[in-house]
């Protein structure tokens, strides 16, 4: 049995994602799941700075994807509210990255978890 390196595993996953890349609902769900996981890990305040940096970058990238995917014309107030929640989460991540003690990752993580729960109920 041969063992794949982490880089090889990553490349394989990128070639064959576990969701349908043509299905926007699944793409948003996967992005929310990545964001929820990264925020949850960041809340735990890992000892390794590298882990924190990786998940900070993943969280910010996920938030960008989610914010840019919103359709404000069709989504109306819901799209505006989601944008504000994503922006709040982004601000909290940035505060913690700057070592600003006013950053509240727990609240951001909770908000994203609630959005993810609601997203699971849609389909």
N, C-alpha and C positions, 0 to 999 in steps of 0.2 A: 504494500500500500504506500503510495507516494504522498507526501505532505506538500500542499501548496503553500507558497509564501503568502503573507497578507496582501502584498501587491498583486499577486496572481489572482487571489480570491476577489479582490476589489474589481479587477479588470473583467473577470468572469461575471460578476454581478451586474456590472454596467452593460455587458453585452446581452444578458438575459435577466432583466429585472423581474421581480416577483409580482408585477402588476402590468396591466395593459396600458402602454404608454399613449395609446390613442384615446383612452377614456379619461376625460378631464376630471370626472368625479374621483376616480382612483388616484390620479396625480395629486390632486389637492389633499386627499386623505393621506397619501404617503408623505407629503410635505408636512402636514400637520403632525403626523406620527414622529417624523424626524425632529421637528421642533419641540414637541412635548418631551421626547427622550432627552434631547440636549439640555433643555431647561431643567428637567428633573435631575440630571447628572450635575449640572452647575449648582443647583440648590444644595447638593450634598457637599459642596466645596472640596473637590478632590485635592489631595496633597500635591499631585503632579501638575505643574503649571502647563505642561504640554497638553494634558487632557482638557484642562480648562480652556486653553486657547483653541483647540480643535472644536470643542463644542460651542464656544462663543462664535466662531466663524460659521459653523453649521447653523446655529440659531439665527444669526443675522442674514445669512443667505436664504434660509427658509422663510423668514419674515418678508424679505424682499420679494420672493416668488409669490407669496400669498397676497401681498399688497398689490403687486403689479397684475395679478390675475383677476382682481375685482372688476366687475362691470357696473359702474356707477349709474349708467343710464337704465339698465334693466333691474339692478339690485336695489336702487333707491336707498331708503333709510337703513336697511340691513347692511348694504355694502359700506355705507358711511360708518356704521357702528363697528363693523368688522375692521375697517381700516383703523379706526381709533384704538381698538383693542390691540391690533398688531403693532401700531405705533407705540402704544404704552409699553408693550413687551420689549420692543426694540430699545426704547429709552432706558428701561431697567437693565437690559444687558449692557448697554453702553456705560451706564453709571457704575455697574459692578466692574467692568473692564478698566474703568478709570480709578477704581478703588474708592469710589464715592459711597459712603456708608448709607446714603439715602436710597440706594437701589434696592428694590424689593422683588427678587426673582421668584420668591414663593408665590406672591400674588400673580405675577405674570404667568407662572407655570400653572396655577389654578385656573386662570382665565382661558389659557390655551387648551387645557384638559377639558374644560366645559364645551369649548367650541368643537373639539374632536369628538366628544360624546354626542353632541348634536349632529355632527356630520355623519357619524355611524348610523344614526336613526333615519337619515334622509333616504338612503338606499339600502 
